[in-house]
Amino acid sequence: MQRTQAETTSTEFMDWIAYLDEDINDEKPLYNYLAQIAAEVKKSYTDSKYHERITIKAFLLKFITKKKTPEKMSIAEQTRLAKAKFGALFGVPKEKR
C-alpha cells in the first residue's frame, strides 16, 4: 500500500479517478454486440410469436455509480478528497493523510 502511494503522483491519481468516474452506462459497440448475441440466443429458445418482444435493450447491463464529485470544488478541495479516498482505500491512518 505505501509503495503504491509513494509511486503514484497526485496528478496520476486524479487521472485514475476521472477514468473510473466515466459514465459506464454509455453505449459502447462491444456492449451492444454482446447484447445482440444474447438476444439472438434467447430467441432461439423461445416460441417465434414472442421474438418481437425480445429486444437488445433488455440485455444491456445498467450500472449504478456513486455520486460524482461536483465540478465546482476547488483544486485544493478535490486534492483533499482524493487523498482521503486514497488513504482510506489503502488503510492509511487519518492522522497521516
C-alpha positions in Angstrom: 0.0 0.0 0.0 2.7 2.5 1.0 4.7 1.6 -2.1 1.7 2.4 -4.3 1.2 5.8 -2.6 4.9 6.6 -2.9 5.0 5.7 -6.6 1.7 7.4 -7.6 1.6 11.1 -8.1 -1.5 13.2 -7.2 -2.0 14.0 -10.9 -1.9 10.3 -11.8 -4.3 9.5 -9.0 -6.7 12.2 -10.2 -6.5 10.8 -13.7 -7.5 7.4 -12.4 -10.4 8.9 -10.5 -11.6 10.7 -13.7 -11.2 7.4 -15.7 -13.1 5.4 -13.2 -15.8 8.0 -12.9 -16.6 7.9 -16.6 -20.2 7.0 -17.3 -20.1 3.2 -17.7 -23.6 3.2 -19.0 -22.5 4.8 -22.3 -23.4 2.7 -25.2 -20.3 1.0 -26.4 -20.2 -1.1 -29.6 -19.0 -4.2 -27.8 -21.8 -4.0 -25.2 -24.4 -3.7 -28.0 -22.8 -6.6 -29.9 -22.9 -8.8 -26.8 -26.5 -7.8 -26.1 -27.4 -8.6 -29.6 -25.9 -12.1 -29.3 -27.7 -12.7 -26.0 -31.0 -11.6 -27.6 -30.5 -14.0 -30.5 -29.7 -16.9 -28.1 -32.8 -16.1 -26.2 -34.9 -16.1 -29.4 -33.6 -19.5 -30.3 -35.1 -20.9 -27.0 -38.5 -19.1 -27.2 -41.5 -19.5 -29.4 -41.4 -17.4 -32.5 -44.6 -15.5 -31.6 -42.6 -13.9 -28.7 -39.5 -12.9 -30.8 -40.6 -9.3 -31.4 -40.8 -8.8 -27.6 -37.1 -9.7 -27.1 -35.0 -6.6 -27.6 -31.4 -5.8 -27.3 -32.1 -3.2 -24.6 -33.3 -5.9 -22.3 -29.8 -7.4 -22.3 -27.7 -4.2 -21.8 -26.4 -4.0 -18.3 -27.1 -0.9 -16.2 -24.6 0.1 -13.6 -25.2 2.3 -10.7 -22.3 4.6 -9.9 -21.7 6.7 -6.8 -22.4 10.4 -6.9 -19.7 12.2 -8.9 -17.6 14.9 -7.4 -19.1 18.3 -8.0 -17.2 20.3 -10.6 -17.5 23.5 -8.5 -15.0 22.2 -6.0 -11.7 24.0 -5.8 -8.5 22.1 -6.7 -7.5 22.1 -3.0 -10.8 20.5 -2.1 -10.5 17.9 -4.9 -7.0 17.1 -3.7 -8.1 16.8 -0.1 -10.9 14.5 -1.2 -8.6 12.4 -3.4 -6.1 12.0 -0.6 -8.8 11.0 1.8 -10.2 8.4 -0.6 -6.8 7.1 -1.5 -5.7 6.9 2.2 -8.9 5.1 3.1 -8.5 2.7 0.2 -5.0 1.7 1.4 -5.6 1.8 5.1 -3.5 4.9 5.9 -4.5 6.3 9.3 -6.4 9.6 9.2 -3.6 11.5 11.1 -1.1 10.6 8.3 -3.3 11.7 5.4 
